[in-house]
Structure formats: C-alpha cells, structure tokens
Amino acid sequence: MEFGVMVMSPGERREDFSKTDERVWLLVRGSASIFLGAEGDREVSRPNLFDYSPWRLSVPAGRRIVITAGTEGHGAGERRGVRRRGGR
C-alpha cells in the first residue's frame, strides 16, 4: 500500500495511471477538475475539511485520469513527498 499527501498549485495538472494498482484520491480542501476519459470532466470542491463532507474518487487498475487543481491557491507552491508503507 502506498500513501501520499499531494498539495497542488493553482492550475497544476497531474496525470495518474497504473496498470496493476487501484488508487483512491481524496480531496481534503479546495477544488479540482477531474478528467475521466469518455465520461468527461467532473468539477469537485470542498472549501474546508471541517464543515464539508469529503469527496473521493476510486480508480480501478488500468484507468487513466487527469486532475487539474482549482484556482483558490491552497498550498500553492508546497509539495510533500509520498510515504510508502508495506507495498508491492
């Protein structure tokens, strides 16, 4: 299992794909546009983690997604590494 915290700058784009692993993305705060291939885009937001319900996306192995961060600037310029626990 891999676990990581990723803070994206406004407008930053991240493509995610794995042939073998399922992935789960959790929006802690801010907004994003998620491109789901043939299903199109989905806009999601969570102004803060205390007053709003979480938003998550479960992605099966072999599925490519693209996440583009919103414009509010939460954590702009800040990046944190991935911590690995156990794993394959």
C-alpha positions, 0 to 999 in steps of 0.5 A: 500500500502506498500513501501520499499527501499531494498539495497542488498549485493553482492550475497544476495538472497531474496525470495518474495511471497504473496498470496493476494498482487501484488508487483512491484520491481524496480531496481534503480542501479546495477544488479540482477538475477531474478528467475521466476519459469518455465520461468527461470532466467532473468539477469537485470542491470542498472549501474546508475539511471541517464543515464539508463532507469529503469527496473521493474518487476510486480508480480501478487498475488500468484507468487513466485520469487527469486532475487539474487543481482549482484556482483558490491557491491552497498550498500553492507552491508546497509539495510533500513527498509520498510515504510508502508503507508495506507495498508491492 
